[in-house]
Amino acid sequence: MQGALTSIGAAAETAVPVAAGAVFAWSLGNTAPGLVFVGAAVFAAGPTLLLATTPDLRQP
């Protein structure tokens, strides 16, 4: 199981920068060059809101 998860992580570490570079290059060619940064902010807000609304189960 650990080897499978490690291989999936390695594949993601390889694929994500390539995909992000392609999306960034695509956004520079269009009329809205900052659109990729708006998308990044939206994706960063999701986990932040999830962490902010998750109750702390360590409280007695």
VEXBARO-88529 format. One record per residue: x, y, z of N, C-alpha, C in turn. Coordinates in steps of 0.2 Angstrom, whole numbers, plus 2048, in hexadecimal, padded with zeros to 3 digits. Example, Ala and Ser with C-alpha at 12.3 -4.5 7.8 and 13.67 -1.06 7.14 Angstrom:
2
n_c1 / n_c2 / n_c3 / ca_c1 / ca_c2 / ca_c3 / c_c1 / c_c2 / c_c3
842 / 7E4 / 827 / 83E / 7EA / 827 / 842 / 7F0 / 827 $
840 / 7F5 / 823 / 844 / 7FB / 824 / 840 / 800 / 827 $
This chain:
60
n_c1 / n_c2 / n_c3 / ca_c1 / ca_c2 / ca_c3 / c_c1 / c_c2 / c_c3
804 / 7FA / 800 / 800 / 800 / 800 / 804 / 806 / 800 $
80A / 806 / 804 / 80E / 80C / 804 / 811 / 80D / 7FE $
813 / 808 / 7FA / 817 / 809 / 7F4 / 812 / 80B / 7EF $
80C / 809 / 7EF / 807 / 80C / 7EA / 805 / 813 / 7EB $
805 / 815 / 7F1 / 804 / 81C / 7F3 / 80A / 820 / 7F1 $
810 / 81E / 7F2 / 816 / 821 / 7F0 / 816 / 822 / 7E9 $
814 / 81D / 7E5 / 814 / 81E / 7DE / 80F / 822 / 7DB $
809 / 823 / 7DE / 804 / 828 / 7DC / 807 / 82F / 7DE $
80A / 82F / 7E3 / 80C / 836 / 7E5 / 812 / 838 / 7E0 $
816 / 834 / 7DE / 81B / 835 / 7D9 / 818 / 837 / 7D3 $
813 / 834 / 7D1 / 810 / 835 / 7CA / 80D / 83C / 7CB $
80A / 83E / 7D0 / 807 / 844 / 7D1 / 80C / 84A / 7D1 $
812 / 848 / 7D4 / 817 / 84D / 7D4 / 81A / 84F / 7CE $
819 / 84A / 7C9 / 81B / 84B / 7C2 / 816 / 84E / 7BE $
810 / 84C / 7BF / 80B / 84F / 7BA / 808 / 856 / 7BC $
808 / 857 / 7C2 / 805 / 85E / 7C4 / 809 / 864 / 7C2 $
810 / 864 / 7C2 / 813 / 86A / 7C0 / 812 / 86A / 7B8 $
812 / 865 / 7B5 / 811 / 865 / 7AD / 80A / 868 / 7AC $
805 / 865 / 7AF / 7FE / 868 / 7AE / 7FE / 86F / 7B0 $
801 / 871 / 7B5 / 800 / 878 / 7B8 / 804 / 87D / 7B3 $
80A / 87B / 7B0 / 80D / 87E / 7AB / 809 / 87F / 7A5 $
806 / 87A / 7A3 / 802 / 87A / 79D / 7FC / 87F / 79E $
7F9 / 87F / 7A4 / 7F3 / 883 / 7A5 / 7F5 / 88B / 7A5 $
7FB / 88C / 7A8 / 7FE / 892 / 7A9 / 800 / 895 / 7A2 $
803 / 891 / 79E / 804 / 893 / 797 / 7FE / 895 / 793 $
7F9 / 890 / 794 / 7F2 / 892 / 791 / 7EF / 898 / 793 $
7F0 / 89A / 799 / 7ED / 8A0 / 79C / 7F0 / 8A6 / 799 $
7F7 / 8A6 / 798 / 7FB / 8AB / 795 / 7F9 / 8AD / 78E $
7F7 / 8A8 / 78B / 7F5 / 8A9 / 784 / 7EE / 8AB / 783 $
7EA / 8AB / 788 / 7E3 / 8AE / 787 / 7E3 / 8B5 / 78A $
7DD / 8B8 / 78A / 7DC / 8BF / 78C / 7DC / 8C0 / 793 $
7DC / 8BB / 797 / 7DC / 8BB / 79E / 7E2 / 8B8 / 7A1 $
7E8 / 8BB / 7A1 / 7EE / 8B8 / 7A3 / 7EE / 8B6 / 7AB $
7EA / 8BA / 7AF / 7EA / 8B8 / 7B6 / 7E5 / 8B3 / 7B8 $
7E1 / 8B0 / 7B4 / 7DC / 8AC / 7B5 / 7DF / 8A6 / 7B9 $
7E5 / 8A3 / 7B8 / 7E7 / 89D / 7BB / 7E9 / 89F / 7C3 $
7EA / 8A5 / 7C4 / 7EB / 8A7 / 7CB / 7E5 / 8A7 / 7CF $
7DF / 8A9 / 7CC / 7D9 / 8A9 / 7CF / 7D7 / 8A2 / 7D0 $
7D8 / 89E / 7CC / 7D6 / 897 / 7CD / 7DB / 894 / 7D3 $
7E1 / 896 / 7D3 / 7E5 / 893 / 7D9 / 7E2 / 896 / 7DF $
7E0 / 89C / 7E0 / 7DD / 89F / 7E6 / 7D7 / 89B / 7E8 $
7D3 / 899 / 7E3 / 7CD / 896 / 7E4 / 7CE / 88F / 7E7 $
7D3 / 88B / 7E4 / 7D5 / 885 / 7E7 / 7D9 / 885 / 7ED $
7DC / 88B / 7EF / 7DF / 88B / 7F6 / 7DA / 88D / 7FB $
7D4 / 890 / 7F9 / 7CF / 892 / 7FE / 7CB / 88C / 800 $
7CB / 887 / 7FC / 7C7 / 881 / 7FE / 7CA / 87E / 804 $
7D0 / 87C / 804 / 7D3 / 878 / 80A / 7D3 / 87D / 810 $
7D4 / 884 / 80F / 7D4 / 888 / 815 / 7CD / 889 / 818 $
7C8 / 889 / 814 / 7C1 / 889 / 817 / 7C0 / 882 / 81B $
7C2 / 87D / 818 / 7C1 / 876 / 81B / 7C5 / 876 / 822 $
7CB / 878 / 822 / 7CE / 878 / 828 / 7CB / 87D / 82D $
7C8 / 883 / 82B / 7C5 / 887 / 830 / 7BF / 885 / 832 $
7BB / 881 / 82F / 7B5 / 87E / 831 / 7B5 / 877 / 834 $
7BB / 874 / 834 / 7BB / 86D / 837 / 7BB / 86E / 83F $
7B7 / 86B / 843 / 7B8 / 86B / 84A / 7BE / 868 / 84D $
7C0 / 86A / 852 / 7C6 / 868 / 855 / 7C4 / 862 / 85A $
7C6 / 85C / 858 / 7C3 / 856 / 85C / 7C8 / 855 / 862 $
7CD / 858 / 863 / 7D1 / 857 / 869 / 7CF / 85B / 86F $
7CA / 85F / 86E / 7C7 / 863 / 874 / 7C3 / 85E / 879 $
7C4 / 85E / 87F / 7C1 / 85A / 884 / 7B9 / 85B / 884 $
